[in-house]
Amino acid sequence: MQNTTFRFFKEQIARLAGGYKLDVPACPIKLNQNENPYDWPATLKQAVFERVREQDWNRYPPFVPAAFTEKVARYLGADPAQVLVGNGSNELLYAVFVATLEPGRKVLIPQPTFTLYKLLAEILGADVITGGLDDNLQYDPAQLEKLARDAHVVVITSPNNPTGGVINPMDLEHLVQTTHALWVVDEAYFEFHGETALELTRTCPNLVVLRTFSKAFATAGLRFGCMVCHPNALAMFATAKLPYNLNIFTMAAVEVAIEHAVTLKGRLEEIKRERERVARLLKAARGVRVYPSRSNFLLFETDRDPRALWQAMVGRGVLVRDVSGYPRLGRALRVSIGRPEENDAFLKALEFAITEVPPGGKP
Ligand SMILES: Cc1ncc(COP(=O)(O)O)c(C=O)c1O
C-alpha cells in the first residue's frame, strides 16, 4: 500500500487496515458478543432520560468528573484517587497503551485472547510477544514470569475471552510484585467469576485493573468502563486520555445503574447456572470439547469445520462467534450464555449443524 496517495499513513496502519471486523448477520438469537441478554427495565431508562433532561446540554461536562468518579469508586470499593472513567474499558485500555507503548517496547499478550489488545499495540508500533498459556489454554505462571522479564507491559484477562480461563490470584500477586512490567488486568467478566486484583492496586504501582459495565450491568450500548490503579500512577494515565471523554448521558445512566445495581445484575446467578447447564449438555454431545469457563460464555471445539458449523447455525437463526481465526483455536466456536430459551435454541441449532456438516474439513 505504499503508493503515493496514501504515503502519510504509518506502515503498520496500512498493514492492519480492515483487519478488525465482525461478521454480524441478522439473527433472532444473538449469542456472539457476550452481552447480558436482559435489557434495562423501561422505568430505569425513563429515570435516565429525566436526569439528563434536567441538565444543561450546551455546557461541557466537568473538566474532571469528580463527583461522578467518587460514586463509581464507592461502588467499586476503591479510592477515587485511583479511578479513571471512560467510554467502555476499551477507551481506557487505549489510554494505558498510549501512555506506555511505542516502537522498541515489548508487550506480552498471551494468546488466544481479546483481539483488540494486539491490534492497538501494533498500531502504536510496539512488539507483541505471545505465550504464557499452557497446552489447555490456562495461564502458566512460570512462563508468564519468564516472558514478563522482557516486557514493558503484560495484559492478563481474567476471566479470559474467549477461553473463560482465569489467573490464580496468588500467582498474579507474585508476578506483579516480582517484575517491573506494568500488569494490565482486564476484569471485563469479573462479576461472573468474583475474584479481583483490585485490592493490590493500593500497593502496587505497576498494576491497572480494567472493569466494564458492558457485560454484567447490561449497559453495552451506553459505553462505560473504568480503570483502577495506584494513586501515584493515575495522573500519568490521565494524561493520555481525552478531556471531557464522558458525555452527560452516559454519566446519568451509570449513576442510575449503580443505584439499581441489584435489579440490573439480578440475572447473574441464572446466567451462571445456565452456563453450567449448557456446558453439561455440550459435553454430552459426541465430538465436542468444552473449555471450563468462569464467565458468561463457553468456548468449544468440534471435529467439524467451524466456519461451516457457524454458517449452518446462522441458517437456523442462531448467531455465535466464529473464533477459529484466533491463534490456537482452529476448531473453536464461542457461544455467549443467553436466556434459557435462547440457550436451548443454540443447543438444537448445533445438533442440527453437526448432522449437516460432515466430520473433518478445515483446518
Ligand atoms: C476481555 C474484554 N475486555 C473488554 C471488552 C469490551 O469492554 P468495553 O465494552 O467496556 O469497551 C470486551 C468485550 O467483549 C472483552 O471481552
The ligand as an ORCA input file, in Angstrom:
! r2SCAN-3c Opt
* xyz 0 1
  C     -11.900     -9.033     27.564
  C     -12.736     -7.886     27.156
  N     -12.383     -6.652     27.526
  C     -13.120     -5.589     27.177
  C     -14.256     -5.735     26.406
  C     -15.038     -4.540     25.982
  O     -15.286     -3.714     27.025
  P     -15.993     -2.310     26.829
  O     -17.344     -2.564     26.240
  O     -16.058     -1.807     28.237
  O     -15.134     -1.443     25.969
  C     -14.658     -6.990     25.984
  C     -15.841     -7.148     25.141
  O     -16.140     -8.143     24.567
  C     -13.874     -8.092     26.372
  O     -14.206     -9.330     26.006
*
